[in-house]
Amino acid sequence: MIKVGIVGGTGYTGVELLRILAVHPEVQVSCITSRSEAGMPVADMYPNLRGHYDLAFSEPDASVLKACDLVFFATPHGVAMRMVPELMAAGVRVVDLSADFRLKDLDVWADWYGMQHETPEWNERAVYGLPEVAREVIKEAQLVANPGCYPTAVQLGFLPLLENGLVDPGRLIADAKSGASGAGRQGKIGVLHGEIGESFKAYGASGHRHLPEIRQGLTDAASGRVGVTFVPHLLPMIRGIEATLYAEIKNTADFERLQELFESRYRDEPFVDVMPYGSHPETRSVRGANQCRMALHRQEDSNIVIVSSVIDNLVKGAAGQAVQNMNIMFGMKETQGLEAPALLP
């Protein structure tokens, strides 16, 4: 039985971790922290967890966290990097759901997050936890940086094209849309139902924090420099991401083998579903599931390949992928605790 702690348990990713881990047969959640809600029973804040947890939120306590086998950080950026060194020294393994360890270039990280990184030595040792790319390295990692939601949907959709050198890496476009839960649980006027209902907008079109993470992953896949335009949008729904991806194929004859290529690339991946050519994946088909569904398209007489990629931003885009990484790190069945199908309707 793996003893787990969660730092930052009152946000959407924190409660999603609790929901998933509640039915994981090899995990015991021993502590969950929240400075603002310390003392409140978890089930009082999240009634869907009544009967599953007797825990109450507590102040972060290093001595308690160091008794865990693994600690999840579901915290704002800047928190994990300050707490990780003490846990690492005690031999605790960590999956960080924030952005603290995702970028290898710390000058870029400082530009986007407005602070200097405090633990560069641990940033160098962190493993970027996209299982479909780094599974073997994740197995041995002590510190895993869980990918962001948009970067997960975008990278998985582009990977087969870039790994095989089939498209112009300098002309990539990611047009992505997310539900409001991607902005977190804090009270913000811009994500109130009265503000986003019956509306649809782009945001961060001049630059978004997930852009350097996307660029980093695609650069690795292409083994060279990429040019990517990424524009996120806010949809009037709670959860889900759809990323429509565009790339210019070098040889139009390669269109004939793209479907087979994608199916072959992801055939053994338990959480990537390549749908029949011309399908239109829906966000509701992955709601609550640790699944990425994708499909290929081409318009008449065009040299542009179109990939539609959908995930649940709170599951494969956050908590579910974090549990997937934990399973890999501890040699458990990778799908453990993540086998439930999506919720419909």
C-alpha positions, -999 to 999 in steps of 0.1 A, spaced: 0 0 0 14 34 -11 11 62 15 3 94 -2 0 131 8 -16 159 -12 -4 195 -7 -31 220 -18 -62 200 -16 -90 225 -20 -87 233 -57 -102 214 -86 -71 193 -92 -69 185 -55 -104 172 -53 -100 153 -85 -69 136 -70 -91 126 -40 -119 113 -63 -95 91 -83 -75 79 -53 -106 70 -34 -110 38 -55 -73 31 -60 -67 -3 -45 -30 3 -37 -31 38 -22 -39 53 12 -42 91 13 -28 99 47 -29 137 47 -43 166 26 -32 201 33 -49 236 30 -37 266 51 -71 283 46 -93 254 54 -72 236 81 -95 216 104 -124 213 80 -134 177 71 -128 169 35 -164 156 31 -178 190 44 -161 208 15 -167 180 -11 -199 161 -2 -193 137 -32 -165 122 -10 -187 114 20 -181 79 31 -147 78 13 -126 99 35 -124 107 73 -96 131 67 -97 168 76 -76 195 58 -44 203 78 -16 228 77 14 217 57 37 198 81 70 186 67 73 159 93 40 144 82 47 147 45 81 131 49 64 100 63 47 96 29 59 75 0 48 101 -25 34 136 -23 13 153 -49 16 191 -52 -17 207 -64 -5 242 -56 0 275 -74 34 280 -90 62 289 -66 51 266 -37 64 232 -47 99 244 -55 103 257 -19 91 225 -2 105 198 -25 142 199 -14 133 188 22 111 160 9 136 149 -16 163 147 11 140 124 30 136 100 1 100 110 -7 89 109 -43 70 138 -57 46 145 -86 42 183 -90 10 194 -108 21 230 -109 45 245 -134 75 247 -111 96 220 -128 82 218 -163 106 241 -181 143 233 -184 152 269 -193 149 287 -160 153 321 -176 123 314 -197 105 302 -166 113 334 -148 100 355 -177 67 338 -177 61 333 -140 76 366 -127 100 351 -101 134 335 -99 134 297 -96 147 288 -61 158 252 -66 176 250 -100 195 219 -89 162 200 -85 148 214 -117 177 198 -136 167 164 -120 130 166 -126 114 144 -153 87 158 -175 59 133 -170 42 127 -203 40 89 -201 36 84 -239 71 99 -243 90 94 -211 76 62 -195 110 45 -190 125 76 -173 95 82 -152 99 47 -137 132 58 -120 123 94 -112 121 109 -78 105 142 -90 80 143 -119 67 175 -134 32 167 -144 24 183 -178 -1 211 -182 -36 205 -197 -32 224 -230 3 210 -235 -9 174 -231 -36 177 -257 -14 196 -281 17 174 -278 -1 141 -281 -18 154 -313 14 165 -330 39 138 -318 35 112 -346 39 139 -373 70 154 -358 87 122 -347 85 110 -383 95 143 -399 64 144 -420 55 181 -415 71 215 -416 81 220 -379 82 257 -384 45 260 -393 25 245 -365 -8 259 -353 -27 249 -321 -62 264 -318 -73 252 -283 -105 256 -262 -110 249 -225 -138 248 -200 -137 273 -171 -123 249 -145 -90 253 -162 -87 287 -145 -89 272 -111 -113 274 -82 -105 310 -70 -133 336 -73 -125 355 -105 -150 378 -123 -138 366 -157 -149 330 -151 -182 337 -133 -211 319 -151 -228 353 -157 -196 364 -175 -188 334 -197 -223 320 -203 -236 325 -238 -201 337 -248 -169 325 -264 -135 342 -265 -98 338 -271 -74 348 -244 -36 349 -241 -34 353 -279 -3 374 -276 14 348 -254 3 322 -228 23 304 -201 17 271 -217 34 282 -249 70 276 -238 60 242 -224 44 232 -257 74 245 -277 98 226 -254 80 193 -259 75 197 -297 112 207 -301 121 174 -284 98 154 -307 111 171 -338 148 169 -326 151 205 -337 136 239 -336 99 244 -341 76 273 -348 43 270 -331 14 294 -328 -8 286 -298 -41 304 -290 -63 293 -261 -100 300 -259 -126 299 -230 -157 279 -235 -189 283 -215 -186 248 -200 -170 234 -168 -144 209 -180 -128 196 -212 -103 207 -238 -105 205 -276 -73 213 -295 -76 217 -333 -40 213 -347 -28 222 -381 5 212 -398 18 215 -434 28 181 -447 59 179 -467 48 152 -492 11 149 -499 16 112 -507 22 107 -469 -15 114 -463 -23 79 -473 -3 64 -443 -11 90 -416 -41 71 -401 -20 39 -399 9 59 -384 -12 74 -356 -28 40 -349 6 23 -347 22 51 -325 -6 48 -299 -16 12 -303 -1 2 -269 -10 34 -251 -39 27 -227 -50 63 -226 -48 75 -262 -76 66 -286 -71 72 -323 -106 73 -338 -115 64 -374 -104 89 -400 -127 119 -403 -142 115 -368 -150 145 -346 -140 137 -310 -162 153 -284 -151 166 -250 -181 149 -234 -166 115 -246 -137 120 -222 -154 138 -193 -141 123 -160 -118 99 -178 -80 98 -182 -83 96 -220 -71 115 -250 -92 109 -281 -80 122 -315 -89 121 -351 -73 131 -384 -88 153 -412 -77 167 -446 -97 191 -467 -99 187 -505 -67 196 -524 -50 208 -492 -15 200 -479 -26 207 -443 -32 178 -419 -58 186 -392 -57 168 -359 -86 171 -334 -75 162 -299 -98 161 -268 -91 155 -231 -106 163 -197 -84 191 -185 -88 179 -148 -80 143 -155 -56 135 -184 -47 172 -182 -40 171 -145 -49 147 -117 -55 115 -138 -21 119 -155 -5 125 -121 -19 92 -109 -8 75 -141 27 88 -134 25 76 -98 15 41 -110 45 40 -133 69 53 -106 59 25 -82 57 -3 -107 19 -7 -105 -4 -14 -133 -5 19 -152 -42 19 -155 -48 13 -118 -76 36 -104 -81 51 -139 -102 24 -156 -136 40 -153 -152 51 -186 -162 87 -192 -194 102 -179 -224 105 -203 -246 125 -206 
